[in-house]
Amino acid sequence: MTTTYAVLSEGLEKRYGEVHALRGLDLAVPEGTVCGLLGPNGAGKTTAVRILTTLLAPDAGSARIAGHDLVRDPAAVRRRIAVTGQYASVDGDLTGAENLRLFARLLRLPRARADELLEEFGLTGAADRLARTYSGGMRRRLDLAASLLGRPSVLFLDEPTTGLDPRSREAVWDAVRGLSGQGTTVVLTTQYLEEADRLADDIVLVEDGRAAHRGTPAALKALVGHRAEVVLAGTGPLEPAAAVLDRLTGSAPVLDAERRTVGAVTTDPALTLPRLVREIDAAGIHIVDASLRPPTLDEVFLRLTGRKETAA
Amino acid sequence: MNALALEGAALAGRNLRRVRHAPALTVMTMTMPIVFLLFFGYVLGGALAMPGAEYRSFLVPGLLVATAAGGLMTGMFQAAQDTHRGVTDRFRTLPVGRAAVPLGQAAADLLVSAVGMVPLVLVGLAMGWRIEGGALGALGAFGLLLLFRSAATWAGILLGLASESEEAAGQLGSATFMLPLLSNAYIPTEGMPGWLRTVAEWNPVSAVTTAVRALCGNAPVPDGAAWPVAHPVAGSLLWSLGLIAVLAPLAVRRYGRR
């Protein structure tokens, strides 16, 4: 069985004067999957989404979205996609219902479809209020509802949960998972590593306008290994524990005098938590906590892109 | 064409709903000319050579045209707001014709401005202004006003779409109230120094104002004026249609630019 790609781009480039926003971005998103474009501000994620959603023409490169050529037939692409994001917004001076009915009319859909989505996104009670009076979470739900009216094949979400409280974020995540379960392809950009981890089937780390790394969240984590950490009791020096971790992991330990922790990254599958505890104990070091955990995507990002500053 | 009409109507409906929900700008643009009429007509008018009643009759057509020129400001505000709040980009990603969004805005604006003329006309009539050119003249004047409004709105839409920010569009939009000051809308151009008179009479506001005055029978076409004022109806038509023919396609192109 061959894989059909909902988004397939090759060598996308975009330049704004001196700034080279994209330097040859290749993407291959299989149909029905969620692809997370992860990267710090200015990495080129938003430019990529603007190009893929026909808002910008690339300077070089090509892309096919749902089988249509992005450069030659943007109108056909527009019939298959929808966008929700920081820059593509609903109208705050219309009510929620008016917004959805307008989009429904423009898409030649019956008015009932708009009411259906209001219901589905829990906005029926607020349907006749102006969208600008909505909370951030409600507004994002309205945005998402507007995107889903036309049942798009590919949904682009540009930082869908930026600025949302945890509960609203969960609601957006649930909606995305539900869509993907129904076969919609989702391309989302995010600065939140947790978000990419929780939603994406594949993650593309975007840095300096290129895909720096790509893979499943698990594969990316395996590439970096696990992180061993111990929390020391008492007030003694951290160095003896650091020596043990150095020997066990073969990588330079990180000491945190404030939290009294010593941590180090390992890719050795033979290092287990009981062994870590035994070795520390054998060295006569007293600890109150020990852990051997998969790295956070933050750590993955720092390791793989060699960036000093955090992504979020 | 059918698609454009359907989409344009839907989007015009959106713009009309916005006016209903946020009427502040519309109400302001409707009341400002009335304030101007009272202020110019009674306060400043006393210092002019023209008798007060005659000046007020002279002034009402000028204010009607100045209000029509306000399409430049409202068109710019609205387009800049949509552009910088992400609404325009949302529409751009929809399978909707590239002309529908600006066309919908222009159509809604025309409708609002036609209704917006009513209060000014009523106050003008109460202050002694009369339409003496008959129904045909009045109809012609109304048509020229709407045509000119449309030209001003398309200019505004183009500038709003191209604006750097909402604030920049706001400042530029507010500055457009200068446009009727440099015309014969408030004072006759005959008293101006030669070069200034030429500039003022080539201002499209002057041609349309002169045409409305002539069609309503308020003031004759002045002698020795520049061509658009000397032939006010033809001048108004050429100015308005010419501006629309150039600016509307530019605005649509700007909207569709990627």
Contacts between the chains, C-beta under 8 A, distances in Angstrom:
chain1	res1	chain2	res2	distance
A	53	B	93	5.0
A	54	B	92	7.2
A	54	B	93	6.3
A	54	B	258	6.9
A	55	B	89	5.7
A	55	B	92	5.7
A	55	B	93	6.5
A	55	B	258	6.5
A	56	B	258	5.4
A	57	B	258	4.1
A	74	B	258	7.5
A	75	B	95	6.4
A	78	B	93	6.1
A	78	B	94	6.2
A	78	B	95	4.3
A	79	B	95	4.4
A	81	B	93	6.8
A	82	B	93	7.3
A	83	B	89	7.9
A	83	B	90	7.1
A	83	B	93	4.8
A	85	B	86	7.9
A	86	B	86	7.3
A	87	B	86	4.6
A	87	B	89	5.4
A	88	B	86	5.2
A	88	B	89	4.6
A	88	B	90	4.3
A	88	B	93	6.2
A	89	B	85	6.0
A	89	B	86	3.5
A	89	B	87	6.0
A	89	B	89	7.9
A	89	B	90	6.0
A	90	B	87	7.4
A	90	B	90	6.9
A	91	B	14	6.9
A	91	B	18	7.2
A	91	B	82	7.9
A	91	B	87	5.2
A	92	B	85	7.0
A	93	B	17	7.9
A	93	B	18	4.5
A	93	B	21	5.2
A	93	B	22	5.0
A	94	B	14	6.6
A	94	B	17	5.8
A	94	B	18	6.6
A	94	B	21	6.9
A	95	B	21	7.7
A	98	B	14	7.5
A	98	B	17	5.7
A	102	B	10	6.1
A	102	B	11	7.7
A	102	B	13	7.4
A	102	B	14	5.2
A	103	B	94	7.4
A	105	B	6	7.8
A	105	B	10	4.3
A	106	B	7	5.9
A	106	B	10	5.6
A	106	B	11	7.6
A	106	B	94	5.7
A	106	B	96	5.2
A	107	B	94	7.1
A	107	B	95	7.3
A	130	B	21	5.9
A	146	B	90	7.7
